[in-house]
Amino acid sequence: MKAAVIESVGKAVVAEVPDPTPGPREVVVEVAACGLCGTDLHILQGEFAPKLPIVPGHEFAGTVVGVGTQVTELSAGDRVAVDPSLYCHECRYCRTGHNNLCERWAAIGVTTAGGAARYAVAPVANCVRLPDHIRTEDAALIEPLSCAVRGYDVLRSRLGAHVLIYGSGTMGLMMLELAKRTGAASVDVVDVNPSRLETARRLGVSAAATTPDELDRPQGWDVVVDATGNAAAIQDGLDRVAKAGTFLQFGVADYATRVTIDPYRIYNQEITITGSMAVLHSFERAAELFANGVLDPEIFISDRLPLDRYPEALAQFAAGVGRKIVVVP
């Protein structure tokens, strides 16, 4: 079958690879669409994946075309979105409910072959059946949405909070949509990309600007979310948190990224700094939110490219052109 392959650091190609075979409790999914994510760029840089080559793609949905010998929950023809998370269920973190911090953490498309291919294998437990009114090719948005849902689980936001989001790419816009639905008094977005800011305005942001200095909130924001992973944005965001406020590191930074904090201010103003890592008990809820229209796929997905153009799609994503880019096998 045809698949995208990250062969080595900095090199992605499209090649023929063997068709996958399901294990007893696995299914084979014919992929309808696979989204690109910042994680894919990190893998291309040699981060995250334990070894290369790897077939990437952890945001995907499709149709079941084969089932393992012990699968009874799904059958050929079922349409599913796939949670890529793979946990050991044995380590201390799994046993205390923090599976996303599993000591043996793995993920489809990160440590094992993923959905940037015609077919992909997934445990049946990771598959969520799609309702009839959801288009399979749009359901690749469910996985990133599940990460955003996890982010809001961490925030435990209060009603009436003033929220500032750095970055209006896919993840920043998803955090915007969730903030609007969790009782925020205002949601402001900053981004250096004018076209992305325009999308934020289209979605009903309270205010959008290229820097928080353009926004009228000298006392800061109750909740500040970094959805960029950019050191300059993170550093600036830490200084914008209001007293008793929370800073959420949601964007994925490079391993080498460093910022400085002001310990006295954190103590004196009771500021919380926290993070959100991937998916945790949030995939099914994200699927339900998606089915109920929390996101408009026509707004969120800017490009649908054939799998043959995967290297080009990666380059476009790295350049910050567009919003969610999906490849279609």
Buried (B, 14 or more C-beta within 10 A) or exposed (E): BBBBBBEEEEEBEBEEBEEBEBBEBBBBBBBBBBBBBBBBBBBBBEBBBEEBBBBBBBBBBBBBBBBBEEBEEBEEEBBBBBBBBBBBEEBEBBEEEBBBBBEEBBBBBBBBBBBBBBBBBBBBEBBBEBEEEBEBBBBBBBBBBBBBBBBBBBBEBEEEBBBBBBBBBBBBBBBBBBBBEBEBEBBBBBBBBEEBBEBBEEBEBBBBBEEBEEBEBEEBBBBBBBBBBBBEBBBBBBEBBBEEBBBBBBBBBEEEEEBEEEEEBBEEBEBBBEEBBBBBEBBBBBBBBBBEEBBEBEBBBBBBBEBBBBBBBBEBBBEBBBBBBBBBB
